[in-house]
């Protein structure tokens, strides 16, 4: 019996935290093409397809035979300056999406961020729903809003599937930081793997979805992530840490300097 052909998945930003996690967790299910600019080990030097996403011709070369793009590359800090987000998150993102379109890629999964809606968090205006108007809390957050908007256009205009995951706070240990708002948006490794698998496989062509774990104090709606993607978060920061939630009516305020150090 001939084994069914595995989907070819391009993972940009494979050297980042979530990128490394997905490389390990998805390799048995998909044919992975790993992209990165700064290999840190001999294995990465051998495996990585190095391309400057601001160089369109280099990006085009990554797309041969690709079914799905998981786009994690880009400036990742909420304190990123304009030049950083312009090159990596705006020009680089557009190049990756356009190259995917030209190559006939079926689906584009975009690692967006809670920071696309972060002003609601700064102001304590909870709960937050995916359909609300975006309110970036930083130039980084604004660049993620741009990505979501351009993805909507490419879906409407060209028919490419576009799934944006508004990722919460990814950390192996939820007690790494003692901030209620970060605990509330924590995304465990297992749940991160699950939500990206759902984004690859779900029978939905477009959507904006929060990606956080089943934290008891969360303020961000997961309804469409669960109903449309089939995501079922299994972890919570309280269970992972053995801690209990201090219930604060309306939600404990975000730090005054949010999103610094988030």
Backbone as numpy.savetxt, mean C-alpha at the origin, in Angstrom:
# Nx Ny Nz CAx CAy CAz Cx Cy Cz
-0.12 -34.28 -15.97 -0.97 -33.08 -15.97 -0.09 -31.83 -15.97
-0.42 -30.90 -16.84 0.34 -29.66 -16.93 -0.15 -28.71 -15.85
0.78 -28.15 -15.07 0.41 -27.21 -14.03 -0.06 -25.92 -14.65
-1.10 -25.30 -14.09 -1.56 -24.02 -14.62 -0.47 -22.96 -14.48
-0.39 -22.09 -15.47 0.64 -21.06 -15.45 0.38 -20.08 -14.31
1.43 -19.77 -13.56 1.29 -18.82 -12.46 1.28 -17.40 -13.00
0.53 -16.55 -12.32 0.52 -15.14 -12.71 1.89 -14.52 -12.46
2.29 -13.68 -13.39 3.55 -12.96 -13.24 3.25 -11.63 -12.57
3.87 -11.40 -11.43 3.59 -10.23 -10.61 4.86 -9.41 -10.46
4.80 -8.16 -10.87 5.90 -7.22 -10.67 5.73 -6.54 -9.33
6.75 -6.64 -8.48 6.73 -6.02 -7.17 7.75 -4.89 -7.17
7.29 -3.65 -7.27 8.21 -2.52 -7.21 8.47 -2.17 -5.75
9.65 -1.64 -5.49 9.99 -1.34 -4.11 10.16 -2.59 -3.27
10.76 -3.61 -3.85 10.86 -4.91 -3.18 11.82 -4.91 -1.99
12.64 -3.85 -1.85 13.58 -3.81 -0.75 13.02 -3.10 0.48
11.81 -2.54 0.38 11.17 -1.92 1.54 10.62 -2.97 2.49
10.10 -2.51 3.63 9.61 -3.44 4.64 8.50 -4.34 4.15
7.44 -3.77 3.59 6.34 -4.58 3.09 6.78 -5.33 1.84
7.64 -4.72 1.03 8.14 -5.40 -0.16 8.87 -6.69 0.19
9.73 -6.64 1.19 10.45 -7.84 1.60 9.49 -8.90 2.15
8.49 -8.45 2.89 7.49 -9.38 3.41 6.76 -10.09 2.28
6.29 -9.33 1.29 5.54 -9.92 0.19 6.42 -10.81 -0.68
7.68 -10.45 -0.83 8.59 -11.32 -1.60 8.63 -12.71 -0.97
8.73 -12.78 0.34 8.81 -14.07 1.03 7.47 -14.81 1.00
6.37 -14.07 1.20 5.07 -14.70 1.38 4.39 -15.09 0.07
4.70 -14.41 -1.03 3.98 -14.64 -2.28 4.75 -15.49 -3.29
6.00 -15.79 -2.99 6.85 -16.46 -3.98 6.32 -17.83 -4.38
5.64 -18.52 -3.48 5.12 -19.85 -3.80 3.88 -19.80 -4.69
3.22 -18.65 -4.74 1.96 -18.54 -5.47 2.08 -17.84 -6.82
3.08 -16.98 -6.96 3.20 -16.18 -8.17 4.64 -16.18 -8.67
4.78 -15.91 -9.96 6.11 -15.68 -10.53 6.44 -14.21 -10.29
7.34 -13.96 -9.36 7.62 -12.59 -8.95 8.76 -11.99 -9.75
8.56 -10.74 -10.16 9.62 -9.92 -10.72 9.89 -8.84 -9.69
11.10 -8.81 -9.17 11.42 -7.92 -8.05 12.17 -6.70 -8.55
11.63 -5.53 -8.23 12.27 -4.28 -8.64 12.80 -3.54 -7.41
13.94 -2.91 -7.57 14.49 -2.06 -6.52 15.67 -1.28 -7.06
16.05 -0.23 -6.35 17.18 0.59 -6.81 18.43 0.38 -5.95
18.24 -0.09 -4.73 19.38 -0.15 -3.80 19.48 -1.52 -3.17
20.03 -2.52 -3.88 20.21 -3.85 -3.29 21.17 -3.78 -2.11
20.82 -4.51 -1.04 21.63 -4.47 0.17 22.34 -5.78 0.46
22.03 -6.82 -0.28 22.68 -8.11 -0.08 23.10 -8.67 -1.44
23.95 -9.68 -1.40 24.39 -10.31 -2.65 23.21 -10.95 -3.38
22.28 -11.54 -2.61 21.10 -12.15 -3.24 20.27 -11.09 -3.94
20.07 -9.95 -3.27 19.29 -8.88 -3.90 19.99 -8.36 -5.16
21.31 -8.32 -5.15 22.04 -7.87 -6.34 21.77 -8.78 -7.53
21.58 -10.07 -7.23 21.31 -11.04 -8.29 19.85 -11.02 -8.73
18.93 -10.80 -7.78 17.50 -10.95 -8.08 16.85 -9.67 -8.58
17.31 -8.53 -8.10 16.58 -7.29 -8.36 16.72 -6.84 -9.81
15.59 -6.40 -10.36 15.60 -5.66 -11.62 15.70 -4.19 -11.25
16.85 -3.61 -11.51 17.07 -2.22 -11.10 16.60 -1.27 -12.20
15.76 -0.33 -11.81 15.26 0.65 -12.76 14.93 1.93 -11.99
15.24 3.04 -12.60 14.86 4.34 -12.07 13.45 4.63 -12.58
12.48 4.67 -11.68 11.10 4.83 -12.13 10.85 6.19 -12.76
11.73 7.14 -12.54 11.60 8.43 -13.21 12.05 8.36 -14.67
12.68 7.23 -15.06 13.12 7.01 -16.44 12.13 6.07 -17.11
11.29 6.59 -17.97 10.20 5.80 -18.54 10.69 4.58 -19.30
11.77 4.73 -20.07 12.26 3.60 -20.86 12.70 2.45 -19.97
13.29 2.77 -18.82 13.71 1.72 -17.90 12.50 1.01 -17.29
11.44 1.74 -17.05 10.23 1.15 -16.46 9.56 0.21 -17.46
9.52 0.61 -18.72 8.89 -0.22 -19.75 9.51 -1.61 -19.78
10.81 -1.68 -19.57 11.51 -2.96 -19.64 11.12 -3.92 -18.51
10.47 -3.42 -17.47 10.06 -4.27 -16.35 8.77 -5.04 -16.63
8.02 -4.65 -17.64 6.62 -5.07 -17.77 6.38 -6.30 -18.65
7.40 -6.86 -19.22 7.21 -7.96 -20.17 6.49 -9.15 -19.52
5.29 -9.46 -20.02 4.54 -10.62 -19.55 3.88 -10.46 -18.19
3.92 -9.27 -17.63 3.38 -9.05 -16.28 1.86 -9.03 -16.30
1.25 -9.75 -15.37 -0.20 -9.76 -15.21 -0.65 -8.69 -14.21
0.09 -8.56 -13.11 -0.29 -7.66 -12.02 0.93 -6.91 -11.52
0.76 -5.62 -11.28 1.80 -4.81 -10.64 1.38 -4.54 -9.20
2.28 -4.83 -8.27 2.14 -4.37 -6.88 3.11 -3.22 -6.72
2.57 -2.00 -6.66 3.43 -0.81 -6.70 3.64 -0.27 -5.30
4.83 -0.58 -4.74 5.19 -0.12 -3.41 6.33 0.89 -3.44
6.95 1.09 -4.58 8.12 1.95 -4.67 7.72 3.42 -4.48
8.70 4.20 -4.02 8.47 5.63 -3.90 8.97 6.18 -2.58
8.93 7.49 -2.46 9.25 8.13 -1.19 8.22 7.70 -0.16
8.68 7.24 1.01 7.78 6.59 1.96 7.58 7.34 3.26
8.21 8.48 3.41 8.11 9.20 4.68 7.12 10.35 4.60
6.29 10.53 5.63 5.38 11.67 5.65 6.10 13.02 5.70
7.40 12.99 6.02 8.17 14.24 6.04 8.92 14.48 4.73
8.64 13.67 3.70 9.32 13.85 2.42 9.08 15.24 1.86
10.11 15.82 1.27 10.00 17.15 0.67 9.46 17.03 -0.75
9.14 18.19 -1.34 8.48 18.22 -2.64 9.28 17.52 -3.72
10.58 17.79 -3.80 11.37 17.18 -4.87 11.35 15.66 -4.78
11.31 15.13 -3.55 11.29 13.67 -3.37 9.98 13.07 -3.88
8.87 13.66 -3.47 7.59 13.09 -3.88 7.31 13.36 -5.36
7.82 14.46 -5.88 7.61 14.76 -7.30 8.25 13.69 -8.17
9.50 13.36 -7.91 10.20 12.39 -8.76 9.70 10.98 -8.54
9.57 10.58 -7.28 9.27 9.18 -6.97 7.79 8.85 -7.00
6.97 9.72 -6.42 5.56 9.39 -6.20 4.62 9.97 -7.24
5.11 10.90 -8.03 4.25 11.49 -9.06 4.77 11.10 -10.45
5.98 11.51 -10.80 6.53 11.14 -12.10 6.76 9.63 -12.17
7.39 9.08 -11.14 7.67 7.64 -11.13 6.40 6.81 -11.13
5.40 7.26 -10.39 4.13 6.53 -10.37 3.46 6.58 -11.74
3.39 7.77 -12.33 2.78 7.89 -13.66 3.50 7.00 -14.66
4.83 6.99 -14.63 5.58 6.16 -15.57 5.24 4.68 -15.40
5.12 4.24 -14.16 4.83 2.83 -13.90 3.43 2.46 -14.38
2.48 3.33 -14.12 1.11 3.06 -14.55 0.98 3.10 -16.07
1.65 4.05 -16.71 1.58 4.15 -18.16 2.29 2.96 -18.82
3.43 2.57 -18.28 4.13 1.41 -18.82 3.29 0.15 -18.67
2.58 0.03 -17.55 1.69 -1.12 -17.34 0.58 -1.12 -18.37
0.01 0.04 -18.64 -1.07 0.14 -19.64 -0.58 -0.29 -21.01
0.57 0.24 -21.41 1.09 -0.07 -22.74 1.41 -1.56 -22.89
1.78 -2.21 -21.78 2.13 -3.63 -21.83 0.91 -4.54 -21.68
-0.27 -3.97 -21.49 -1.47 -4.78 -21.35 -1.59 -5.46 -20.00
-1.00 -4.86 -18.96 -1.11 -5.42 -17.61 -2.58 -5.43 -17.19
-3.00 -6.51 -16.58 -4.41 -6.67 -16.19 -4.77 -5.82 -14.99
-3.92 -5.79 -13.98 -4.29 -5.18 -12.70 -3.12 -4.43 -12.10
-3.43 -3.29 -11.48 -2.43 -2.45 -10.83 -2.88 -2.25 -9.39
-2.08 -2.76 -8.44 -2.37 -2.62 -7.02 -1.43 -1.56 -6.46
-1.99 -0.51 -5.93 -1.24 0.67 -5.50 -1.18 0.71 -3.98
0.04 0.77 -3.43 0.20 0.94 -1.99 0.00 2.41 -1.67
-1.26 2.77 -1.40 -1.57 4.12 -0.95 -1.33 4.17 0.56
-1.91 5.13 1.23 -1.55 5.33 2.63 -2.69 5.99 3.40
-2.70 5.71 4.70 -3.62 6.43 5.60 -3.39 7.94 5.53
-2.19 8.35 5.10 -1.88 9.78 5.07 -2.63 10.52 3.97
-3.25 9.79 3.05 -4.13 10.44 2.07 -5.36 11.02 2.74
-5.67 10.55 3.95 -6.83 11.03 4.72 -6.40 11.57 6.08
-5.10 11.84 6.23 -4.55 12.09 7.56 -5.02 13.33 8.26
-5.55 14.32 7.56 -6.05 15.52 8.24 -7.28 15.20 9.09
-8.04 14.19 8.69 -9.14 13.75 9.56 -8.58 13.24 10.88
-7.44 12.52 10.80 -6.82 12.01 12.01 -6.26 13.14 12.87
-5.59 14.09 12.22 -5.03 15.21 12.97 -6.12 15.96 13.72
-7.27 16.13 13.07 -8.37 16.88 13.68 -9.29 16.02 14.53
-9.04 14.71 14.58 -9.89 13.82 15.36 -11.31 13.71 14.82
-11.45 13.81 13.49 -12.77 13.76 12.86 -13.05 12.34 12.39
-13.36 11.50 13.35 -13.60 10.07 13.10 -15.08 9.74 13.26
-15.54 8.64 12.64 -14.81 7.70 11.79 -14.51 8.25 10.40
-13.58 7.58 9.72 -13.20 7.96 8.37 -13.62 6.84 7.42
-14.27 7.23 6.32 -14.78 6.26 5.34 -14.05 6.44 4.01
-13.92 5.38 3.24 -13.19 5.47 1.96 -13.77 6.48 0.98
-15.07 6.72 1.05 -15.71 7.58 0.07 -15.60 9.07 0.41
-15.08 9.41 1.60 -14.96 10.82 1.95 -13.91 11.51 1.07
-14.00 12.85 1.02 -13.03 13.62 0.25 -11.64 13.40 0.84
-10.64 13.19 0.00 -9.28 13.02 0.52 -8.81 14.28 1.24
-7.99 14.09 2.27 -7.41 15.21 3.02 -6.01 14.81 3.45
-5.04 15.03 2.55 -3.67 14.67 2.85 -3.11 15.48 4.00
-2.31 14.83 4.83 -1.72 15.51 5.99 -0.27 15.93 5.74
0.20 15.78 4.49 1.60 16.03 4.15 1.72 15.99 2.64
2.87 16.43 2.13 3.10 16.30 0.69 3.11 14.83 0.29
3.59 13.98 1.18 3.53 12.53 0.94 2.08 12.09 0.78
1.22 12.52 1.70 -0.19 12.17 1.60 -0.83 12.70 0.33
-0.45 13.92 -0.06 -0.98 14.51 -1.29 -0.53 13.68 -2.50
0.71 13.19 -2.48 1.19 12.38 -3.60 0.40 11.08 -3.71
-0.06 10.54 -2.58 -0.89 9.33 -2.62 -2.28 9.64 -3.17
-2.80 10.81 -2.86 -4.07 11.24 -3.44 -3.94 11.35 -4.96
-2.81 11.92 -5.42 -2.56 11.98 -6.86 -2.58 10.59 -7.47
-1.92 9.63 -6.82 -1.88 8.27 -7.34 -3.27 7.67 -7.45
-4.09 7.87 -6.42 -5.45 7.33 -6.45 -6.26 7.97 -7.58
-6.09 9.29 -7.77 -6.85 9.99 -8.81 -6.40 9.57 -10.20
-5.09 9.42 -10.39 -4.61 8.99 -11.71 -5.03 7.55 -11.99
-5.03 6.72 -10.95 -5.49 5.35 -11.13 -6.96 5.29 -11.51
-7.76 6.15 -10.94 -9.18 6.22 -11.31 -9.33 6.59 -12.79
-8.53 7.56 -13.23 -8.57 7.96 -14.64 -8.15 6.82 -15.55
-7.07 6.13 -15.21 -6.60 5.03 -16.05 -7.61 3.88 -16.08
-8.31 3.66 -14.99 -9.36 2.64 -15.00 -10.50 3.06 -15.91
-10.97 4.30 -15.75 -12.11 4.79 -16.54 -11.76 4.92 -18.02
-10.57 5.40 -18.30 -10.19 5.70 -19.67 -9.70 4.47 -20.44
-8.96 3.60 -19.74 -8.29 2.50 -20.43 -8.72 1.11 -19.96
-9.48 1.04 -18.88 -10.01 -0.24 -18.44 -9.08 -1.09 -17.59
-7.92 -0.57 -17.19 -7.03 -1.35 -16.33 -7.64 -1.44 -14.93
-7.59 -2.61 -14.33 -8.03 -2.75 -12.94 -7.10 -1.94 -12.05
-7.68 -1.22 -11.10 -6.86 -0.40 -10.20 -7.40 -0.54 -8.78
-6.56 -1.07 -7.89 -6.92 -1.28 -6.49 -5.94 -0.48 -5.64
-6.43 0.45 -4.85 -5.59 1.24 -3.95 -5.81 0.77 -2.51
-4.74 0.41 -1.84 -4.80 -0.01 -0.45 -4.24 1.10 0.42
-5.09 1.70 1.23 -4.64 2.74 2.15 -4.08 2.07 3.40
-2.79 1.83 3.34 -2.12 1.05 4.38 -2.00 1.86 5.66
-2.29 1.19 6.76 -2.16 1.84 8.06 -0.71 1.89 8.52
-0.44 1.38 9.72 0.91 1.41 10.27 1.45 -0.01 10.30
2.46 -0.27 9.49 3.04 -1.61 9.39 4.26 -1.70 10.29
4.18 -2.57 11.30 5.30 -2.80 12.22 5.15 -4.21 12.77
6.26 -4.92 12.90 6.18 -6.28 13.43 5.65 -6.29 14.86
6.08 -5.31 15.65 5.66 -5.20 17.05 4.78 -3.98 17.22
3.49 -4.16 17.53 2.62 -2.99 17.66 2.98 -2.09 18.85
3.81 -2.58 19.76 4.23 -1.77 20.89 5.54 -1.03 20.61
5.98 -1.07 19.37 7.17 -0.33 18.98 7.00 1.16 19.24
5.76 1.63 19.12 5.44 3.02 19.43 4.25 3.06 20.38
4.28 3.99 21.31 3.23 4.10 22.31 2.28 5.23 21.94
1.61 5.07 20.81 0.63 6.05 20.34 -0.66 5.33 20.01
-1.76 5.75 20.60 -3.03 5.07 20.37 -3.42 5.08 18.90
-3.20 6.19 18.21 -3.63 6.27 16.82 -2.84 5.28 15.95
-1.59 5.02 16.29 -0.81 4.04 15.54 -1.25 2.62 15.88
-1.51 2.35 17.15 -2.05 1.04 17.51 -3.36 0.78 16.76
-4.18 1.81 16.67 -5.50 1.66 16.05 -5.40 1.34 14.56
-4.33 1.81 13.90 -4.19 1.56 12.46 -3.11 0.52 12.16
-2.71 -0.24 13.17 -1.67 -1.26 12.97 -2.11 -2.30 11.95
-1.15 -2.72 11.09 -1.37 -3.78 10.12 -0.33 -4.85 10.35
-0.76 -6.04 10.77 0.16 -7.13 11.06 0.74 -7.70 9.77
1.82 -8.46 9.90 2.43 -9.09 8.73 1.46 -10.05 8.04
0.77 -10.88 8.85 -0.16 -11.86 8.26 -1.31 -11.16 7.55
-1.83 -10.09 8.16 -2.93 -9.38 7.53 -2.47 -8.62 6.29
-1.22 -8.13 6.31 -0.67 -7.47 5.12 -0.60 -8.45 3.96
-0.09 -9.64 4.23 -0.06 -10.66 3.18 -1.46 -10.94 2.66
-2.42 -11.10 3.58 -3.77 -11.45 3.16 -4.39 -10.36 2.29
-4.26 -9.10 2.70 -4.94 -8.04 1.97 -4.34 -7.85 0.58
-3.03 -8.08 0.43 -2.44 -7.98 -0.90 -2.85 -9.16 -1.77
-2.95 -10.34 -1.18 -3.46 -11.49 -1.95 -4.88 -11.20 -2.43
-5.70 -10.66 -1.55 -7.08 -10.32 -1.93 -7.08 -9.30 -3.06
-6.20 -8.31 -2.98 -6.15 -7.27 -4.00 -5.75 -7.84 -5.36
-4.92 -8.86 -5.36 -4.52 -9.50 -6.62 -5.67 -10.31 -7.21
-6.41 -11.01 -6.36 -7.33 -12.04 -6.82 -8.81 -11.63 -6.86
-9.21 -10.62 -6.12 -10.63 -10.31 -5.98 -11.28 -9.94 -7.31
-12.54 -10.29 -7.43 -13.31 -10.01 -8.65 -13.91 -8.61 -8.56
-13.03 -7.62 -8.55 -13.44 -6.22 -8.52 -12.44 -5.45 -9.35
-12.92 -4.43 -10.07 -12.06 -3.77 -11.05 -11.49 -2.44 -10.55
-12.10 -1.85 -9.55 -11.60 -0.57 -9.02 -12.05 -0.43 -7.58
-11.21 0.20 -6.77 -11.64 0.52 -5.43 -10.54 1.13 -4.59
-10.97 1.89 -3.56 -10.09 2.47 -2.55 -10.41 1.78 -1.24
-9.39 1.18 -0.61 -9.66 0.31 0.53 -8.67 0.56 1.66
-9.19 0.68 2.87 -8.31 0.72 4.03 -7.74 -0.67 4.27
-6.46 -0.71 4.69 -5.77 -1.97 4.98 -5.17 -1.86 6.37
-5.93 -2.30 7.37 -5.46 -2.33 8.75 -5.96 -3.63 9.38
-5.43 -3.95 10.53 -5.84 -5.17 11.22 -7.12 -4.93 12.02
-7.56 -5.98 12.70 -8.84 -5.93 13.41 -8.67 -5.33 14.80
-8.20 -4.10 14.81 -7.89 -3.43 16.08 -9.16 -2.88 16.72
-9.35 -3.09 18.03 -10.62 -2.70 18.65 -10.86 -1.19 18.65
-9.78 -0.41 18.58 -9.92 1.05 18.64 -9.78 1.72 17.28
-9.95 0.96 16.20 -9.77 1.57 14.88 -10.89 2.55 14.58
-10.56 3.55 13.76 -11.53 4.58 13.38 -11.73 4.65 11.87
-11.24 3.66 11.14 -11.25 3.68 9.68 -12.05 2.50 9.18
-12.98 2.78 8.30 -13.96 1.77 7.89 -13.34 0.71 6.98
-13.57 -0.55 7.34 -13.09 -1.69 6.55 -14.20 -2.39 5.78
-15.40 -1.84 5.79 -16.54 -2.57 5.23 -16.32 -2.97 3.78
-15.91 -2.02 2.94 -15.75 -2.37 1.52 -14.52 -3.27 1.31
-13.50 -3.14 2.16 -12.35 -4.04 2.06 -12.79 -5.48 2.32
-13.69 -5.66 3.25 -14.17 -6.99 3.60 -15.17 -7.52 2.58
-16.10 -6.68 2.15 -17.15 -7.14 1.26 -16.65 -7.31 -0.18
-15.86 -6.38 -0.66 -15.46 -6.40 -2.06 -14.17 -7.18 -2.31
-13.22 -7.10 -1.39 -11.97 -7.84 -1.56 -11.98 -9.19 -0.86
-12.92 -9.39 0.06 -12.95 -10.65 0.80 -11.94 -10.71 1.94
-11.43 -9.58 2.35 -10.43 -9.50 3.43 -11.07 -9.78 4.77
-10.40 -10.61 5.56 -10.86 -10.92 6.92 -9.68 -10.79 7.87
-9.47 -9.60 8.43 -8.31 -9.40 9.31 -8.37 -10.35 10.50
-7.24 -10.98 10.79 -7.19 -12.00 11.84 -6.49 -11.52 13.10
-5.77 -10.41 13.03 -4.94 -9.97 14.15 -5.44 -8.65 14.72
-5.00 -8.35 15.91 -5.26 -7.06 16.53 -4.06 -6.70 17.40
-3.84 -5.43 17.60 -2.68 -5.02 18.38 -2.81 -5.46 19.84
-4.03 -5.54 20.34 -4.21 -5.95 21.73 -3.83 -7.42 21.94
-4.27 -8.27 21.03 -3.93 -9.69 21.15 -2.44 -9.92 20.91
-1.86 -9.21 19.95 -0.45 -9.40 19.63 0.46 -8.96 20.77
0.02 -7.96 21.52 0.87 -7.41 22.58 0.48 -7.86 23.98
-0.70 -8.52 24.09 -1.18 -8.89 25.42 -1.65 -7.71 26.23
-1.92 -6.60 25.56 -2.38 -5.38 26.23 -3.89 -5.25 26.11
-4.43 -4.31 26.83 -5.85 -4.00 26.71 -6.01 -2.57 26.24
-7.13 -2.30 25.62 -7.40 -0.95 25.11 -7.95 -0.08 26.23
-7.43 1.13 26.32 -8.02 2.14 27.20 -9.09 2.87 26.39
-10.34 2.63 26.72 -11.43 3.20 25.93 -11.54 4.70 26.19
-11.44 5.48 25.13 -11.60 6.92 25.20 -12.74 7.29 24.27
-13.79 7.87 24.83 -14.94 8.22 24.00 -14.54 9.18 22.90
-14.90 8.81 21.66 -14.54 9.62 20.50 -13.16 9.32 19.97
-12.37 8.51 20.70 -11.02 8.17 20.25 -9.99 9.10 20.84
-8.91 8.51 21.35 -7.82 9.33 21.90 -7.21 10.19 20.81
-6.91 11.43 21.12 -6.42 12.38 20.12 -5.10 11.92 19.51
-4.93 12.28 18.25 -3.64 12.03 17.59 -2.61 12.99 18.17
-1.31 12.64 18.05 -0.27 13.56 18.54 -0.39 14.93 17.89
-0.03 15.95 18.62 -0.16 17.32 18.12 0.68 17.60 16.90
1.77 16.83 16.72 2.64 17.05 15.57 2.38 16.03 14.46
1.21 15.37 14.49 0.87 14.41 13.44 0.99 15.05 12.06
1.63 14.40 11.07 2.05 13.00 11.02 3.52 12.76 11.31
4.21 13.66 11.98 5.63 13.46 12.26 5.85 12.15 13.01
6.87 11.42 12.58 7.26 10.14 13.19 6.18 9.06 13.06
5.27 9.21 12.09 4.24 8.20 11.92 4.61 7.21 10.83
